[in-house]
Amino acid sequence: MSAWDPSASISTNISLSDIRRVANSPDPNYETPILQLISESKSKGYNNICLPLTTDAWKERWSDMCILPDASGDEKKKRESRRESRMFLSRDVVADKKAEVWRESPCFEREEVTITRLDEAEGVTAIISEWLELDTEDDWIRCDAEIALQQELAYASYLNIQTAILPPPRNREYVTSYARIINSCLRNTPFMNLAVRLPVYDPQTINDSSINSSSKSATNASPSTPYITVSSGGLKLSSDTAKSLEAQIDAAWEVWDLIRVICEYNTRLSLALDLTPPLPNSLSVLSKFSAEAVRYIFLPASTFIANAKGYPHRPNIVLSGASSGLHARGGEDAYSQYVKHLEATSPVIQAAQRAGTVENFAQGYQDFLQAPLQPLMDNLHSITYQTFEQDPVKYRNYEEAIYRALLDMASDQRIVICVAGAGRGPLVARSLRAIERSKRNAFIYAVEKNPNAFVTLQHRLRSEWVGQVELLFGDMRLVNIGEKADILVSELLGSFGDNELSPECLDGAMRFLKPTGISIPSSYTAHLAPLSSSKLYNEARSVKDLKSLETPYVVMFQAVSILSGEGGGVSGQCGPKIQECWEFEHPRKDVVLNEQGLPPTNSHNIRSAKLNFHIPHAGVLHGFAGYFEAVLYGNIGLSIHPERKDSISKDMLSWFPLFFPLREPLYLPRNSELHVSIWRLTNRRQVWYEWHAESFLSVQYAPIESTMTPSFSSPRLPVIGRSSSLGMMSPSLGAPSPLIDAVEIPLERKMMYEEPEGRLATGLLKIGHTGLHNADGRSSWMGL
């Protein structure tokens, strides 16, 4: 779900009763009731309207043709009766003939549709007949419902309606049939956008008393500053009921996930999220929907809570029943006005409008995939340098780090600073300011390999830096400076820390340092988190090329959800939500050097990490989010780590996170574990990343107290025990079926468990894995 645009679109949901009301007392200034309703809606501040495409007359005719009536009125008996009638042909022959004629050539009659003209359809989102049972267990009814759906979509397309909202899935057992029908519609109506209406959970599964009591307390709540999260008067549930609610929300999301997977992540399929049921006190369980293609959000006026003055409180963006007079004051306009108030006071919107913030700087870059820079291979353009130089936070922190390093050196010492990779000179300028502030005697060498940027440096030397700076043209790994440096300053960091080859570049520049010299930055770490984002996945796979799904991208995340949670998970072995992969330090004292002072190989810069994440709620893994943190000097640093960046380098603009995509999404159930392996590898010419993931469920099992190698003939297969260690699989353990791979076996021949007799042990059951991505750097790499 992407954030609101600078001007959010607010729609009203017009019902058949609204249409009948206007038709019964028409305004002569309008040619049709629909045009009158559209005009009235716009005058009330709505941008668009949602309305049903068909009338009750269509439902009646379709039911007469396709459903056998039952005199008892028993709905269950009706279903059985019409199913039997299809099997044994005990039906009205006239109705059968009418149905066959309709099936052969589906067509509406005038009184069965609400709109007939193009001007009526302008700005309209069509709501498909909600009574169509696309997931009923009755094959015949489902077949006729599919024909009716295709008919309605064809008519909407004829009127140039761009989007249709589909009836919600109701039967989990047959949701695959629902999804198959939607997929067929997407193929047969190539220019139509479809939105699946989906409640966040089934409110009937929650105790009515909990909901009623919460509604009462919420209604009597005292006035307060409006906000969109649930207040203390929200849905109050017992811990067991809250867990049940979370499971229901997970189940609703899983229905949506199944539908979009069967529809092959079609970009014309979106979600119309129905937030009618009372929301839980903690909205974290809903965060998974932030990574989905949510196009509409439905809230009836009944979910608004009136404040002490009788005005509606706590609305959302899509409004239905707003004209029903549920609140004492304010009228229908109050709902849309309040949504606009929320928009105007939203911290995200305000930050986007305030200069100097990341939100303002990143406008237009949200969820846009960019290839990382290759500064060693490519010479950057001046506009690229200019963009990075707009970041005051980064260079302020660099200046402060240099200043503190200078203060820690003797005041009577002549200090040499080397700026490695000077670009257009921002670090040179900041170094000079730090020298002036510290009142130290210092001289600067500036090294730059880009011949075009070197021209800019020469200009600045003559106009700003005469006598204070010496320029050196060339690759820092090859050039020599006249004297050893006390401080080596560089800005070679990438979104993942090392992904722009800072370690390799600084290996070559360490020749410049005195034995007691320091590097700024002195160290940096790479961090990773599992990520869900159907938008990023669709963007990455749109190229239809393996390379596009094995290339890390720089992305300003917006429509994403981090799947991992804090804590050790069910097994107790998982790390935090965002985990550190590895670290690089400079200068590194343990590297073997050749006669030129350079490492003969790059093997010391190889890294690998194995990370275990707890997945508290069901989700789909589309890739990984990569971040970095750097220590410049002392306690001065840089960070894009989501949980720490504001305390280290708030509003820093220079780096967006890195996105490692997956070729195929990996489903992760609730309370599962994700084990991620990532490698930084190298040869003489290139550096690249490879990544892989496995998913597990924590299970309990009876410990096997045997010193013998386990046999697959045993009806009880062991899983990874927490007290076992891993070794090579014994060749004697042949797998009789590929499904055996789903169970991880303790790989020691002697399996010992510390569980007391009669207690169950905890292990992990493997449920899925990805392929190895970017093997041997086949798709993406950084050139040395």
TORFI-474277 format. One line per 10 residues: number of its first residue (from 1); for each residue x, y, z of C-alpha. Coordinates in steps of 0.25 Angstrom, whole numbers, plus 5000, padded with zeros to 4 digits. Each point is the difference from the previous one (the first is absolute). Last residue first. Layout:
NUM> X/Y/Z ~ ...
This chain:
784> 5151/4983/4961 ~ 4986/4999/4994 ~ 4988/4998/5008 ~ 4991/4988/4997 ~ 4987/4997/4995 ~ 4994/4988/4992 ~ 5010/4989/5000 ~ 5007/5004/5012 ~ 5004/4986/5003 ~ 4986/4996/5004
774> 4991/5013/4999 ~ 4989/4993/5009 ~ 5000/4987/5006 ~ 4986/4994/4999 ~ 4990/5003/5011 ~ 4995/4991/5011 ~ 4988/4993/5006 ~ 4993/4993/5011 ~ 5012/4995/5009 ~ 4995/4995/5013
764> 5008/5005/5012 ~ 5001/4994/5014 ~ 4995/5001/5014 ~ 5000/4988/5009 ~ 4988/4994/5007 ~ 5001/4996/5014 ~ 4997/4985/5005 ~ 5015/4998/5005 ~ 5007/5013/5002 ~ 5005/5007/4988
754> 5016/5000/4999 ~ 5000/4994/4987 ~ 5011/4991/4994 ~ 5001/4996/4985 ~ 5012/4991/4997 ~ 5002/5000/4985 ~ 5000/5015/5000 ~ 4992/5006/4989 ~ 4988/5003/5007 ~ 4989/4999/4989
744> 4993/5011/4993 ~ 4987/4996/4995 ~ 4994/5006/4987 ~ 5011/4993/4992 ~ 4993/4987/5002 ~ 4989/5005/4991 ~ 5010/4997/4988 ~ 4997/4986/5003 ~ 5008/4987/5004 ~ 5012/5009/5005
734> 5012/4992/5003 ~ 5007/5001/5013 ~ 5012/4991/4998 ~ 5008/5012/4994 ~ 5000/5006/5014 ~ 4997/5015/4999 ~ 5011/5009/5004 ~ 5000/5007/5013 ~ 4991/5008/5009 ~ 4999/5000/5015
724> 4988/4995/5008 ~ 4995/5006/5013 ~ 4990/5009/4993 ~ 4994/4988/4992 ~ 4998/5001/4985 ~ 4989/4990/4997 ~ 4998/4985/5003 ~ 4991/4992/4992 ~ 4990/4991/5007 ~ 4994/4989/4992
714> 5014/4994/5000 ~ 5003/4994/4987 ~ 5009/5012/4997 ~ 5010/4994/5009 ~ 5007/5008/5011 ~ 5015/4997/5002 ~ 5002/4992/5013 ~ 5003/5006/5013 ~ 4985/5001/5004 ~ 4992/5009/5008
704> 4991/5006/4990 ~ 4993/5012/5006 ~ 4985/5001/4998 ~ 4996/5012/4991 ~ 4997/5014/5001 ~ 5000/5009/4988 ~ 5006/5013/4995 ~ 4997/5003/4986 ~ 5011/5003/4990 ~ 5003/5008/4988
694> 5013/5000/4992 ~ 5007/5012/4993 ~ 5012/5003/4990 ~ 5009/5011/4996 ~ 5012/5003/4992 ~ 5007/5013/4999 ~ 5011/5005/4990 ~ 5014/5005/4999 ~ 5008/5000/4987 ~ 5013/4999/4993
684> 5009/4991/5008 ~ 4989/4992/5006 ~ 4990/5004/5011 ~ 4989/4996/5009 ~ 4991/5007/5010 ~ 4991/4989/5005 ~ 4985/4999/5005 ~ 4993/4989/5007 ~ 4986/5003/5006 ~ 4993/4990/5010
674> 4985/5004/5001 ~ 4992/4995/5012 ~ 4985/4998/5001 ~ 4990/5006/5009 ~ 4990/5003/4990 ~ 5003/4994/4986 ~ 5011/5004/4990 ~ 4997/4999/4986 ~ 5012/5002/4991 ~ 4999/5009/4987
664> 5008/4995/4988 ~ 5012/5007/4994 ~ 5003/5007/5013 ~ 5004/5014/5001 ~ 5012/5006/5008 ~ 4996/5015/5003 ~ 5010/5010/5005 ~ 4996/5012/5008 ~ 5000/5014/4996 ~ 5013/5008/5002
654> 5004/5015/4999 ~ 4988/5007/5007 ~ 5003/5000/5015 ~ 4988/5005/5007 ~ 5005/4995/5014 ~ 5014/4995/5000 ~ 5002/4992/5013 ~ 4988/5001/5009 ~ 4990/5000/4988 ~ 5008/4989/4993
644> 4998/4990/5011 ~ 4988/4992/4998 ~ 4999/5001/4985 ~ 5015/4997/4998 ~ 5004/5011/4990 ~ 5012/5004/5008 ~ 5012/5010/5001 ~ 5010/5002/5012 ~ 5006/5008/5010 ~ 5003/4993/5013
634> 5014/4999/4999 ~ 5004/5002/4985 ~ 4992/4997/4987 ~ 4992/4988/5006 ~ 4992/4994/4988 ~ 4986/4994/5000 ~ 4994/4993/4988 ~ 4987/4995/4995 ~ 4995/4988/4991 ~ 4985/4997/4998
624> 4998/4985/4996 ~ 4991/4994/4989 ~ 4986/4996/4996 ~ 4996/4992/5013 ~ 4985/4998/5001 ~ 4994/5002/5013 ~ 4993/4993/5012 ~ 5003/5007/5014 ~ 5011/4999/5010 ~ 5011/4996/4991
614> 5013/4998/5009 ~ 5013/5002/4992 ~ 5012/4991/5000 ~ 5013/5006/4993 ~ 5011/4993/4994 ~ 5011/5009/4995 ~ 5012/5000/4990 ~ 5012/5009/4997 ~ 5011/5001/4990 ~ 5009/5012/5002
604> 5012/4992/5005 ~ 5000/4992/4986 ~ 5003/5013/4992 ~ 5014/4995/4996 ~ 5014/5006/5000 ~ 4996/5010/5010 ~ 5007/5013/4997 ~ 5012/5007/5006 ~ 5008/5000/4987 ~ 5009/4989/5005
594> 4988/4991/5003 ~ 4991/5001/5012 ~ 4994/4989/5009 ~ 4988/5006/5008 ~ 5000/4999/5015 ~ 5000/5015/5003 ~ 4987/5005/4994 ~ 4999/5015/4999 ~ 4989/5000/5000 ~ 4989/4990/5004
584> 4989/4993/4992 ~ 4988/4993/5007 ~ 4991/4989/4997 ~ 4985/4996/4999 ~ 4993/5008/5011 ~ 4986/4997/5003 ~ 4987/5007/4998 ~ 4988/4995/5008 ~ 5009/4994/5011 ~ 5006/4986/5001
574> 4993/4986/4999 ~ 5004/4988/5009 ~ 4989/5000/5010 ~ 4992/4989/4993 ~ 4987/5007/5000 ~ 5006/5014/4996 ~ 5013/5005/5006 ~ 4996/5015/5001 ~ 4996/5011/4991 ~ 4991/4997/4987
564> 5003/4998/4986 ~ 4991/5003/4988 ~ 5005/5014/4997 ~ 4989/5005/4991 ~ 5001/5008/4988 ~ 4992/5011/4992 ~ 5010/5011/5003 ~ 5015/4996/4999 ~ 5009/5010/4993 ~ 5008/4990/4991
554> 5014/4996/4996 ~ 4999/4987/4993 ~ 5007/4987/5002 ~ 5000/4991/4987 ~ 4996/4986/4999 ~ 4985/5002/4996 ~ 5004/5010/4989 ~ 5011/4990/4995 ~ 4990/4989/4998 ~ 4993/5008/4989
544> 4985/5003/4998 ~ 5002/5015/5002 ~ 4988/5001/5009 ~ 5006/4991/5010 ~ 5006/5011/5008 ~ 4988/5009/5000 ~ 4991/4989/5003 ~ 5008/4996/5012 ~ 5001/5015/5005 ~ 4985/5002/4999
534> 4997/4986/5007 ~ 5008/5005/5012 ~ 5004/4991/5011 ~ 5014/5001/5007 ~ 5009/4992/5008 ~ 5011/5008/5008 ~ 5015/5002/4997 ~ 5011/5009/5006 ~ 5014/5003/4995 ~ 5010/5006/5010
524> 5010/5012/4999 ~ 5014/5003/5006 ~ 5010/5011/5002 ~ 4993/5010/4990 ~ 5009/5008/5001 ~ 5013/4992/5000 ~ 5011/5002/5011 ~ 5015/5001/4999 ~ 5009/4995/5011 ~ 5008/4991/4990
514> 5000/5012/4990 ~ 4989/4999/4989 ~ 5002/5002/4985 ~ 5002/4985/4998 ~ 4986/4998/5006 ~ 4995/5006/4986 ~ 5000/4986/4993 ~ 4992/4993/5011 ~ 4991/5012/5000 ~ 4995/4997/4986
504> 4998/4986/5003 ~ 4992/5002/5013 ~ 4992/5011/4994 ~ 4996/4992/4988 ~ 4986/5007/4997 ~ 4993/4988/5007 ~ 5008/5001/5013 ~ 4990/5008/5009 ~ 4987/4994/4995 ~ 4995/5013/4994
494> 5014/5004/4996 ~ 5012/5006/5006 ~ 5012/5006/4993 ~ 5000/5013/5007 ~ 5015/5001/5004 ~ 5009/5007/5010 ~ 5014/4994/5004 ~ 5006/5008/5012 ~ 5014/5000/5004 ~ 5005/4999/4986
484> 5014/4996/4995 ~ 5007/5009/4990 ~ 5001/5003/4986 ~ 4988/4992/4995 ~ 5001/4988/4991 ~ 4989/4996/4990 ~ 4996/4985/4997 ~ 4989/4996/5010 ~ 4995/5014/5001 ~ 4998/5000/4985
474> 5005/5013/4993 ~ 5002/5015/5001 ~ 5006/5006/5012 ~ 4996/5014/5005 ~ 5008/5008/5011 ~ 4992/5008/5010 ~ 5002/5012/5010 ~ 5009/5009/4991 ~ 4988/5005/4991 ~ 4987/4993/5005
464> 4989/5009/4995 ~ 5002/5006/4986 ~ 5012/4992/4994 ~ 4997/4987/5008 ~ 4985/5001/4996 ~ 5003/5001/4986 ~ 5010/4988/5001 ~ 4989/4992/5007 ~ 4990/5003/4989 ~ 5010/4995/4990
454> 5002/4987/5008 ~ 4985/4997/5000 ~ 5002/4998/4985 ~ 5012/4992/5001 ~ 4994/4991/5010 ~ 5012/4993/5008 ~ 5000/5010/5012 ~ 5010/5001/5011 ~ 5000/5013/5009 ~ 5012/5002/5009
444> 4997/5010/5012 ~ 5009/5007/5009 ~ 4999/5002/5015 ~ 5004/5010/5011 ~ 4989/4999/5010 ~ 4990/5011/5004 ~ 4989/4990/5003 ~ 4989/5008/4993 ~ 5009/5004/4988 ~ 5005/4986/4998
434> 4985/4995/5001 ~ 4997/5011/4989 ~ 5011/4995/4991 ~ 4995/4985/5002 ~ 4986/5005/4996 ~ 5005/5006/4987 ~ 5009/4988/4997 ~ 4988/4991/5003 ~ 4991/5008/4990 ~ 5011/5000/4989
424> 4994/4997/4986 ~ 5003/4985/5002 ~ 5011/4999/5011 ~ 5002/4985/4999 ~ 5010/4998/5011 ~ 5001/5013/5008 ~ 5014/4999/5007 ~ 5003/5008/5012 ~ 5014/5004/5005 ~ 5001/5006/5014
414> 5012/5008/5004 ~ 5001/4998/5015 ~ 5000/5012/5010 ~ 4985/4998/5005 ~ 5003/4985/5002 ~ 4988/4991/4994 ~ 4987/4997/5007 ~ 4995/5014/4995 ~ 5002/4996/4986 ~ 4992/4987/5001
404> 4989/5008/5006 ~ 5000/5010/4989 ~ 5001/4989/4989 ~ 4987/4993/5007 ~ 4993/5013/5001 ~ 5003/5003/4985 ~ 4995/4986/4996 ~ 4987/5002/5008 ~ 4997/5013/4994 ~ 5003/4994/4986
394> 4990/4989/5002 ~ 4989/5009/5006 ~ 5001/5011/4989 ~ 4996/4991/4989 ~ 5000/5008/4987 ~ 5014/4995/4997 ~ 4994/4987/4996 ~ 4991/5006/4989 ~ 5012/5009/4995 ~ 5009/4988/4998
384> 4989/4993/4992 ~ 4998/5013/4992 ~ 5015/5001/4997 ~ 5000/4986/4994 ~ 5007/4988/5006 ~ 5012/4993/4994 ~ 4997/4985/4999 ~ 5007/4988/5003 ~ 5005/5004/5014 ~ 4988/5008/5003
374> 4990/4989/4997 ~ 4987/5006/5005 ~ 4989/4991/5004 ~ 4989/4997/4990 ~ 4987/5007/5003 ~ 4986/4995/5003 ~ 4989/5010/5003 ~ 4992/4996/5012 ~ 5000/5015/5004 ~ 5009/5008/4991
364> 4990/5011/4996 ~ 5001/5007/5013 ~ 5013/4996/5007 ~ 5005/5014/5004 ~ 4987/5003/5007 ~ 4999/4987/5007 ~ 5014/5001/5004 ~ 4998/5013/5006 ~ 5008/5013/4996 ~ 4988/5008/4996
354> 4986/4997/5007 ~ 4989/4996/4991 ~ 5003/4985/5000 ~ 5002/5001/5015 ~ 4986/5006/5002 ~ 4994/4988/4991 ~ 5007/4990/5009 ~ 4997/5006/5013 ~ 4985/5000/4995 ~ 4993/5014/5004
344> 4995/5003/4986 ~ 4996/4986/4997 ~ 4993/4998/5013 ~ 4993/5014/4998 ~ 4996/4995/4985 ~ 4994/4988/5006 ~ 4992/5009/5010 ~ 4995/5008/4989 ~ 4995/4987/4993 ~ 4992/4996/5012
334> 4995/5014/5004 ~ 4994/5002/4986 ~ 4989/4990/5003 ~ 4994/5008/5011 ~ 5008/5006/5011 ~ 4991/4997/5012 ~ 4992/4989/5006 ~ 5007/4988/4994 ~ 4994/4988/4993 ~ 4993/5009/4989
324> 5000/4990/4989 ~ 5007/5009/4990 ~ 5014/4994/5003 ~ 4995/4986/4998 ~ 5014/4997/4994 ~ 5013/5007/5001 ~ 5014/4996/4994 ~ 5011/5008/5007 ~ 4999/4997/5015 ~ 4992/5006/5011
314> 5004/5002/5015 ~ 4990/5009/5006 ~ 4986/5004/4994 ~ 4994/5013/5006 ~ 4991/5000/5012 ~ 5006/5010/5008 ~ 5006/4990/5010 ~ 5006/4993/4989 ~ 4993/4990/4991 ~ 5007/4987/4997
304> 5000/4996/4985 ~ 4998/4985/4997 ~ 4985/5002/4997 ~ 5004/5009/4988 ~ 5005/4988/4993 ~ 5015/4999/4997 ~ 5005/4994/4987 ~ 5015/5001/4996 ~ 5003/5000/4985 ~ 5012/4998/4992
294> 5008/4991/5009 ~ 5012/4993/4992 ~ 5006/4994/5012 ~ 5012/5003/5008 ~ 4992/5009/5010 ~ 4991/4988/5002 ~ 5010/4993/5008 ~ 4999/5011/5010 ~ 4987/4995/5005 ~ 5005/4992/5011
284> 5008/5012/5005 ~ 4986/5007/5002 ~ 5000/4997/5015 ~ 4987/5003/5007 ~ 4993/4992/4989 ~ 4991/5006/4990 ~ 4985/4999/5000 ~ 4994/4993/4988 ~ 4997/5010/4988 ~ 5015/5001/4995
274> 4997/4995/4987 ~ 5012/4999/4991 ~ 4998/5002/4985 ~ 5012/4992/4995 ~ 5007/5001/4986 ~ 5000/4992/4987 ~ 5005/5008/4988 ~ 5015/4997/5003 ~ 4997/4985/4999 ~ 5008/4993/5011
264> 4998/4987/4993 ~ 4985/4999/5002 ~ 5002/4988/5008 ~ 5010/5007/5008 ~ 4990/5012/5002 ~ 4989/4991/5004 ~ 5008/4992/5010 ~ 5006/5013/5006 ~ 4986/5005/5002 ~ 4995/4988/5007
254> 5013/5000/5009 ~ 4997/5014/5004 ~ 4986/4996/5005 ~ 5007/4989/5008 ~ 5010/5009/5006 ~ 4989/5009/5004 ~ 4993/4988/5006 ~ 5012/4995/5007 ~ 5002/5014/5006 ~ 4985/5000/5005
244> 5002/4987/5006 ~ 5013/5005/5008 ~ 4991/5012/5004 ~ 4989/4990/5005 ~ 5010/4992/5008 ~ 5006/5013/5006 ~ 4987/5006/5003 ~ 4995/5010/4991 ~ 4997/5015/5001 ~ 4997/5007/4986
234> 5003/5014/5001 ~ 4997/5010/5012 ~ 5014/5001/5003 ~ 5002/5006/4986 ~ 5002/4992/4987 ~ 5009/5006/4991 ~ 4996/5011/4990 ~ 5001/5013/5009 ~ 4991/5011/5004 ~ 5004/5009/5012
224> 4991/4996/5011 ~ 4985/5001/5003 ~ 4996/4991/5012 ~ 4996/4985/4997 ~ 4985/4997/5001 ~ 4999/4993/4987 ~ 5013/4993/5002 ~ 4995/4994/5013 ~ 4987/4995/4993 ~ 5008/4994/4988
214> 5009/4993/5009 ~ 4989/4993/5007 ~ 4993/4996/4988 ~ 5013/4995/4993 ~ 5003/4991/5012 ~ 4986/4996/5003 ~ 4999/4995/4985 ~ 5012/4990/5002 ~ 5008/5000/4988 ~ 4998/4990/4989
204> 4988/5008/4994 ~ 5009/5011/4997 ~ 5006/4993/4989 ~ 5014/5006/4997 ~ 5007/5011/4993 ~ 4988/5000/4990 ~ 5004/4998/4986 ~ 4995/5007/4987 ~ 5008/4995/4989 ~ 5003/5012/4990
194> 5001/4998/4985 ~ 5006/5009/4990 ~ 4994/4999/4986 ~ 5008/5002/4987 ~ 5003/4985/4996 ~ 4985/4995/5003 ~ 5002/4985/4997 ~ 5013/4998/5007 ~ 4996/5007/5012 ~ 4987/4993/5000
184> 5007/4986/4999 ~ 5008/5004/5012 ~ 4988/5004/5008 ~ 4993/4986/4997 ~ 5013/4993/5004 ~ 5000/5008/5013 ~ 4986/4996/5004 ~ 5002/4986/4996 ~ 5013/5000/5009 ~ 4991/5006/5011
174> 4992/4988/5001 ~ 5003/4995/5014 ~ 5002/5014/5005 ~ 4985/5003/4996 ~ 4996/5015/5001 ~ 5009/5007/4990 ~ 4995/5015/4999 ~ 4993/5005/4988 ~ 5008/5007/4990 ~ 5003/5015/4999
164> 5001/5005/4985 ~ 5010/5010/4995 ~ 5002/5007/4987 ~ 4986/5002/4995 ~ 5000/5003/4985 ~ 4985/4997/4999 ~ 5003/4988/4992 ~ 5010/4996/5010 ~ 4989/5000/5011 ~ 4991/4992/4990
154> 5011/4989/4998 ~ 5002/5000/5015 ~ 4985/4997/5003 ~ 5000/4989/4990 ~ 5012/4994/5005 ~ 4995/5000/5014 ~ 4986/4994/4995 ~ 5008/4989/4993 ~ 5008/4997/5012 ~ 4987/5000/5009
144> 4994/4989/4990 ~ 5012/4991/5002 ~ 5000/5002/5015 ~ 4986/4997/5000 ~ 5002/4987/4992 ~ 5012/4996/5008 ~ 4993/5001/5014 ~ 5011/5002/5010 ~ 4999/5015/4999 ~ 5012/5008/4998
134> 4996/5010/4989 ~ 4986/5002/5007 ~ 4995/5012/4993 ~ 4992/5008/5011 ~ 5009/5011/5000 ~ 4997/5005/4986 ~ 5012/5007/4995 ~ 5003/5014/5006 ~ 5004/5009/4989 ~ 5010/5011/5002
124> 4994/5013/4994 ~ 5009/5012/4996 ~ 4992/5001/4986 ~ 4990/4989/5000 ~ 4988/5010/4999 ~ 5006/5008/4989 ~ 5002/4987/4992 ~ 4986/4996/5001 ~ 4992/4988/5004 ~ 5001/5000/5015
114> 4992/4992/5011 ~ 4998/4987/4993 ~ 4989/4990/5000 ~ 4989/5009/4995 ~ 5006/5001/4986 ~ 5001/4985/4998 ~ 5013/4994/5001 ~ 5007/4989/4990 ~ 5007/4987/5001 ~ 5000/4993/4987
104> 5001/4984/5001 ~ 4998/5001/5015 ~ 4987/5008/4999 ~ 4994/4991/4990 ~ 5003/4988/5009 ~ 4994/5007/5012 ~ 4987/5003/4992 ~ 4999/4986/4996 ~ 5002/4995/5014 ~ 4990/5010/5006
94> 4990/4994/4990 ~ 5004/4986/5003 ~ 4997/5002/5015 ~ 5009/4990/5007 ~ 5001/4986/5004 ~ 5012/4998/4991 ~ 5006/4989/5009 ~ 5014/5006/5003 ~ 4996/5015/4998 ~ 4988/4998/5008
84> 5008/4993/5011 ~ 5009/5012/5001 ~ 4988/5010/5000 ~ 4993/4992/5012 ~ 5013/4999/5008 ~ 5003/5015/4999 ~ 4985/5003/5003 ~ 5000/4991/5012 ~ 5012/5008/5006 ~ 4992/5013/4997
74> 4987/4995/5007 ~ 4989/5008/4993 ~ 4991/4988/5001 ~ 4994/5003/4986 ~ 5014/4997/4993 ~ 5004/5008/4988 ~ 5009/4993/4989 ~ 5012/5009/4998 ~ 5005/5004/4986 ~ 4989/5006/4992
64> 4992/5006/5011 ~ 5012/5004/5007 ~ 5006/5007/4988 ~ 4987/5007/4998 ~ 4998/5005/5015 ~ 5015/5004/5001 ~ 4999/5008/4987 ~ 4987/5007/5005 ~ 5007/5003/5013 ~ 5008/5010/4993
54> 5014/4999/4993 ~ 5013/5008/5000 ~ 5000/5003/5015 ~ 5007/5014/5003 ~ 5013/5005/5004 ~ 5002/5015/4999 ~ 5011/5009/4997 ~ 5007/5013/5005 ~ 4991/5002/5011 ~ 4999/5014/5006
44> 4986/5002/5003 ~ 4998/5007/4986 ~ 5006/4988/4994 ~ 4990/4991/5006 ~ 4988/5009/4996 ~ 5005/5000/4985 ~ 5002/4985/5000 ~ 4986/4998/5006 ~ 4993/5009/4990 ~ 5008/4993/4988
34> 4995/4987/5006 ~ 4985/5005/5001 ~ 5000/5003/4985 ~ 4999/5013/4991 ~ 5003/5009/5012 ~ 4994/5014/5002 ~ 4986/4994/5001 ~ 5004/4995/5013 ~ 4994/4986/5002 ~ 4991/4996/5012
24> 4998/4985/4999 ~ 5013/4998/4992 ~ 5008/5007/5011 ~ 4994/4990/5010 ~ 5002/4988/4991 ~ 5015/5003/4998 ~ 5002/5002/5015 ~ 4993/4987/5002 ~ 5009/4993/4990 ~ 5012/5005/5008
14> 5010/5010/4998 ~ 5014/4998/5006 ~ 5007/5013/5001 ~ 5015/5002/4996 ~ 5011/5008/5005 ~ 5013/5001/4992 ~ 5012/5006/5008 ~ 5007/5013/4996 ~ 5015/4999/5003 ~ 4998/4985/4996
4> 4997/4991/5012 ~ 5010/4989/5003 ~ 5001/4987/4992 ~ 4993/4988/5005
